């Protein structure tokens, strides 16, 4: 029988309906998910945040990317409330105040400005001064620290050195930026071995980082 070639699937809509049914079944709307659970800063008391755009602003930074000519781009998911450019928020993880810059919707590496983001949205913001992956952003009047992502531990470590003498500081700064982007990658200087040691999830992971 006549079978659609894979390259024609998108143009002819082959399998699209099944894919959409699968997405509905296994990727529920944030409004259908249980409330997010966190703790009060400096306490073990649990508090929750329902997916309500009228609730207190609560967001979790799940990824950091260093963009050339832009700076650090923090990706975050909003669990409650809403915020936009200029909003004063609290980084409850390290107790630092932050002012939200321009908020973007991301499509790959393409950015489009958004007036605001609210519960259920994923956005990105640049140049937060003291915010990193796994930090919680929230309103100062009702702080919460959301459960952090548990990243897998490194399984392989190797020593690295700069190709050219005098580039050690540049290499060190670059490796630190890579750690900020990917917490499963780490770098330390071993004072006993007098070597810089990088650690990651395997050979391929470390090859890509190098």
Residue pairs with C-beta under 8 A, 6 or more apart in sequence:
4 12
4 14
8 14
9 15
29 120
30 51
30 79
30 119
30 120
31 51
31 120
33 51
35 48
35 49
35 50
35 51
36 48
36 49
36 51
36 58
36 60
36 79
36 80
36 146
36 147
37 46
37 47
37 48
37 146
37 147
38 46
38 47
38 48
38 49
38 58
38 136
38 144
38 145
38 146
38 147
39 45
39 46
39 47
39 144
39 145
40 47
40 143
40 144
40 145
41 92
41 95
41 143
41 144
41 145
47 144
49 55
49 56
49 58
49 79
49 80
49 144
49 146
50 80
51 79
51 80
51 119
51 120
52 80
52 81
52 119
53 80
53 81
53 82
53 118
53 119
53 120
54 81
55 80
55 81
55 119
56 80
56 81
56 138
56 139
56 141
56 142
56 144
57 78
57 80
57 81
57 82
57 83
57 87
57 89
57 137
57 138
57 139
58 78
58 79
58 80
58 81
58 136
58 137
58 138
58 139
58 144
58 146
59 76
59 77
59 78
59 79
59 83
59 89
59 117
59 136
59 137
59 138
60 76
60 77
60 79
60 134
60 135
60 136
60 137
60 146
61 74
61 75
61 76
61 131
61 132
61 133
61 134
61 135
61 136
61 137
62 75
62 76
62 77
62 133
62 134
62 149
63 74
63 75
63 133
63 181
64 72
64 73
64 74
64 75
64 132
64 133
64 180
64 181
65 72
65 73
65 75
65 181
66 72
66 73
66 177
66 180
66 181
67 73
67 126
70 126
71 126
71 127
72 126
72 127
72 128
72 180
73 104
73 124
73 125
73 126
74 124
74 125
74 126
74 128
74 131
74 132
75 106
75 122
75 123
75 124
76 122
76 123
76 124
76 125
76 137
77 121
77 122
78 117
78 118
78 119
78 120
78 121
78 122
78 123
79 119
79 146
80 119
81 118
81 119
81 139
82 116
82 117
82 118
82 119
83 89
83 100
83 103
83 116
83 117
83 137
84 100
84 103
84 114
84 115
84 116
84 117
85 100
85 101
85 102
85 103
85 115
86 99
86 100
87 99
87 100
88 97
88 98
88 99
88 100
88 140
89 97
89 98
89 99
89 100
89 137
89 138
89 139
89 140
90 96
90 97
90 98
90 137
90 138
90 139
90 140
90 143
91 97
91 98
91 128
91 130
91 131
91 135
91 136
91 137
92 135
92 136
92 137
92 138
92 143
92 144
92 145
93 134
93 135
93 136
93 145
94 130
94 135
96 129
96 130
96 131
97 140
98 128
98 129
98 130
98 131
98 137
100 125
100 128
101 125
101 126
101 127
101 128
102 113
102 125
102 126
103 113
103 114
103 115
103 116
103 117
103 123
103 124
103 125
104 111
104 112
104 113
104 114
104 123
104 124
104 125
104 126
105 111
105 112
105 113
105 114
105 122
105 123
105 124
106 122
106 123
106 124
111 124
114 123
117 123
131 137
132 180
133 149
133 180
133 183
134 148
134 149
134 183
136 144
136 145
136 146
138 144
151 183
151 184
152 184
152 201
153 184
154 184
154 185
154 186
154 199
154 200
154 201
155 200
155 201
155 202
156 199
156 200
156 201
156 202
156 203
156 205
156 206
157 197
157 198
157 199
158 197
158 198
158 206
159 193
159 195
159 196
159 197
159 198
160 171
160 175
160 196
160 197
160 198
160 210
161 168
161 171
161 195
161 196
162 168
162 170
162 171
171 196
172 187
172 196
175 187
175 196
175 198
175 209
176 187
178 185
178 187
178 209
179 185
179 186
179 187
182 209
184 200
184 201
184 205
185 198
185 199
185 200
185 205
185 206
185 209
186 198
186 199
186 200
187 196
187 197
187 198
187 199
188 196
188 197
188 199
189 195
189 196
189 197
190 196
190 197
198 206
198 209
198 210
200 206
200 209
